[in-house]
């Protein structure tokens, strides 16, 4: 059974925005458009010893398959995540 994730809000720090722009020429807005309020995002939980639990989310950006790494923001209303990174699968 595939798991689905709902992201009501995606928070992206200035540092992460600069990282994804430099590494992949992606804007924060492009990533937000691919993840925030998009129904049916497939994901898996992954426990990283150094960084903690995170969701690895499958999405598409510019027609290319990508993975977004999201961390629960701990917002009281839920469904709010911080972007850790994003990667194109064909790189």
ABEGO torsion letter per residue (X at the ends): XBBBBBBABBBBBAAAAAAAAAAAGBBAAAAAAAABGBBGBBBBBBBBAAAEBBBBBBBBBGGBBBBBBBBBAGBAAEGBBBBABBBBAAX
